[in-house]
Amino acid sequence: MVRYILTGKRLIATFLVLIGAVALCGLGMWQLDRHYQRAALNARIAAGLAQSPVALETVDDLQSLDYRPVTARGAFDPLHEVLLRNRSLNGVTGYHVITPLRLSGRNEAVLVDRGWIPLTEASPEARRKFAPPAGEMVVTGIARQPETYVGGPQDPPLSPERPRLDAWFRVDVARIQEQTPYPLLPLFIEVQPIPGAEPTLPQPVALPELDQGPHLGYAIQWFAFAGILVVGYVVLQRNTLRGEG
């Protein structure tokens, strides 16, 4: 049988089938890798959320705070507020409002994601009615590490002709720092919804559910397709060989 599928025109067909099977297995490995990445992220999120809230000013290693509940005391500065593009809530596209919180007793601020607003309310004039409370307050939320460019739409560079961006594709703290007149901490805070509270704008958006996603199922499908291709080809050639005999 092996000699049969490796001779004549069947050699080309066998070669193509093997290439197809390898490609399908590669897709399966890619989905399997994404499954493991998702599982690792879920474990990191769960570990962070399981910790008790910590005051931001008491932490030296800010990189250790990813997905950890935190509190920060300060006053909001809506003058240097920005938007986060392409954010949806219940299927409606809009923005997230990112407002610096100037920390009490320090010449630093931390960016705070206060929540979602619809596209129709995104202009600087329209969102004035969503201005944060004035004066010192304590903000509670989830600490997140800065979002850097890993593909997709890219925020344009600042220039003398464009000294400021009002809307960004990601919370790239280092880039936003370029248009902010005081130091920003290298993280941001996501305000979370208060259970039972009436929804108001900006509407805080909860973290996504920690499910495993579809990647393991996709991986199994690609491996199954590879097996079906190889087994089906072998069965076809065996039947052909029997017919010639």
C-alpha positions in Angstrom: 0.0 0.0 0.0 2.8 2.4 0.9 4.6 1.7 -2.4 1.3 2.2 -4.3 0.6 5.7 -3.0 4.2 6.7 -3.5 4.4 5.9 -7.2 3.3 7.6 -10.4 0.8 10.5 -10.2 -0.3 9.2 -6.8 3.0 10.6 -5.4 1.9 14.1 -6.1 -1.6 13.5 -4.5 0.1 11.9 -1.4 2.4 14.9 -1.1 -0.5 17.4 -1.3 -2.5 15.4 1.3 0.5 15.4 3.7 1.0 19.1 3.2 -2.7 19.7 3.9 -2.6 17.5 7.0 0.5 19.3 8.4 -1.2 22.7 7.7 -4.4 21.5 9.6 -2.3 20.2 12.5 -0.5 23.6 12.6 -3.8 25.4 12.9 -4.7 23.0 15.7 -1.5 23.7 17.5 -2.1 27.4 17.1 -5.6 27.1 18.6 -4.2 24.9 21.4 -1.6 27.6 22.2 -4.3 30.2 22.4 -6.2 28.0 24.7 -3.2 27.7 27.1 -2.7 31.5 26.9 -6.4 32.0 27.8 -6.1 29.6 30.7 -3.0 31.4 32.0 -4.6 34.8 31.7 -7.7 33.5 33.5 -5.5 32.2 36.3 -3.7 35.5 36.6 -7.0 37.5 36.7 -8.5 35.1 39.3 -5.4 35.3 41.5 -5.5 39.1 41.3 -9.2 39.5 42.0 -9.0 37.1 44.9 -6.7 39.6 46.8 -8.1 42.3 49.1 -8.0 45.9 47.9 -4.7 47.7 48.4 -4.1 51.5 48.6 -2.1 52.5 45.5 0.2 54.8 47.4 1.5 51.9 49.6 2.7 49.8 46.7 6.3 50.0 45.4 6.1 47.4 42.6 3.2 48.7 40.4 3.7 45.9 37.9 2.5 43.4 40.5 -0.9 45.0 40.6 -2.4 43.6 37.3 -6.1 42.8 38.0 -5.7 43.5 41.7 -8.4 45.6 43.4 -6.9 49.0 44.4 -7.9 52.3 46.0 -6.5 55.7 45.1 -7.1 59.0 46.8 -7.0 62.2 44.7 -9.0 64.7 42.5 -10.1 64.1 39.0 -8.7 66.3 36.2 -11.3 66.3 33.4 -9.3 68.9 31.5 -6.9 66.2 30.4 -9.5 63.5 29.9 -9.3 61.2 26.9 -11.5 58.6 25.2 -10.8 54.9 24.4 -12.1 54.0 21.0 -14.2 51.0 19.8 -15.7 49.9 23.1 -19.2 48.4 23.2 -21.8 47.8 25.9 -24.8 45.4 25.3 -24.0 45.5 21.6 -23.9 49.3 21.3 -20.7 50.9 20.1 -19.2 53.8 22.1 -16.1 54.9 24.0 -14.7 54.6 27.5 -13.9 57.7 29.4 -10.3 57.9 30.7 -9.8 60.6 33.3 -6.6 61.4 35.2 -6.8 61.2 39.0 -4.3 63.6 40.5 -3.1 61.8 43.6 -3.3 63.5 46.9 0.0 64.7 48.3 1.9 63.8 45.1 2.8 65.4 41.8 1.5 62.3 40.0 -1.7 61.0 38.6 -3.2 57.7 37.6 -5.5 57.2 34.6 -9.0 56.0 35.6 -11.3 54.2 33.2 -14.6 55.6 34.5 -16.8 53.6 32.0 -18.7 53.6 28.8 -20.6 56.3 26.9 -22.4 56.1 23.5 -21.0 57.6 20.3 -23.6 60.3 20.4 -22.2 61.6 23.7 -18.5 61.5 22.9 -17.8 65.2 21.9 -16.0 67.3 24.6 -19.1 69.5 24.8 -21.5 66.6 25.2 -19.6 64.7 27.9 -19.2 67.7 30.1 -22.5 66.6 31.8 -20.6 63.4 32.7 -17.8 65.3 34.5 -16.6 63.5 37.6 -17.2 64.9 41.1 -15.0 67.8 42.0 -12.6 67.7 45.0 -10.7 64.9 46.7 -12.2 61.4 46.7 -11.3 57.8 47.0 -11.6 55.7 43.8 -11.9 52.0 43.9 -11.3 49.7 40.9 -9.1 47.1 39.3 -5.5 47.9 38.5 -4.5 47.2 34.9 -1.1 47.3 33.2 -0.7 49.7 30.2 -1.9 48.5 26.8 0.9 48.6 24.1 0.6 48.1 20.4 0.4 44.5 19.4 -1.3 44.9 16.0 -4.4 46.4 14.6 -5.2 50.2 14.4 -2.4 52.4 15.7 -2.7 55.7 17.3 -1.0 58.4 15.2 2.1 60.2 16.7 1.8 63.6 18.3 3.2 66.6 16.4 3.2 70.4 16.5 0.2 70.2 14.2 -1.4 67.5 16.3 -0.3 68.2 19.9 -3.1 66.2 21.5 -5.3 63.2 20.7 -8.8 63.1 22.3 -9.5 59.5 21.4 -7.1 56.5 21.6 -7.2 52.9 20.5 -5.6 51.6 23.7 -4.6 52.9 27.1 -0.9 53.3 26.2 0.2 55.3 29.3 3.6 56.2 27.9 2.0 57.7 24.8 -0.7 59.5 26.7 2.0 60.9 29.0 3.3 62.9 26.0 0.2 65.1 26.1 -0.2 65.2 29.9 1.6 68.0 31.9 2.3 65.9 35.0 3.7 62.4 35.6 1.4 59.4 35.1 1.8 56.2 37.0 2.6 53.2 34.7 -0.8 51.6 35.1 -4.5 52.5 35.0 -7.6 51.7 37.0 -10.8 50.3 35.7 -13.8 51.3 37.8 -16.2 48.3 38.3 -20.0 48.4 38.4 -21.6 48.6 41.9 -24.0 45.6 42.3 -27.6 46.8 42.4 -26.8 50.4 41.5 -28.8 52.3 38.8 -26.8 52.5 35.6 -25.5 56.0 34.9 -23.1 57.4 32.3 -20.2 56.8 32.2 -21.3 53.2 32.9 -18.6 51.1 34.4 -18.0 47.8 32.5 -17.4 44.6 34.4 -14.5 42.4 33.6 -15.4 39.6 31.1 -16.4 36.1 32.4 -13.4 33.9 33.0 -14.4 31.1 30.6 -12.0 29.0 28.5 -13.3 30.3 25.2 -13.7 28.3 22.0 -10.0 27.6 21.3 -9.8 24.0 22.6 -12.9 23.1 20.5 -11.4 24.7 17.5 -8.1 22.8 18.1 -9.9 19.5 18.3 -11.8 20.3 15.0 -8.5 21.1 13.1 -6.9 17.9 14.4 -10.0 15.9 13.4 -10.0 17.4 9.9 -6.3 16.4 9.6 -7.1 12.8 10.6 -10.2 12.7 8.3 -8.0 13.9 5.4 -5.3 11.3 5.9 -7.6 8.4 6.7 -10.0 9.2 3.9 -7.1 9.4 1.4 -5.7 6.1 2.5 -9.2 4.4 2.3 -9.7 5.9 -1.1 -6.4 4.6 -2.4 -6.9 1.2 -0.9 -10.3 0.8 -2.6 -8.7 1.9 -5.9 -6.0 -0.6 -5.5 -8.5 -3.4 -4.8 -10.4 -2.3 -7.9 -7.3 -2.6 -10.0 -6.6 -6.0 -8.6 
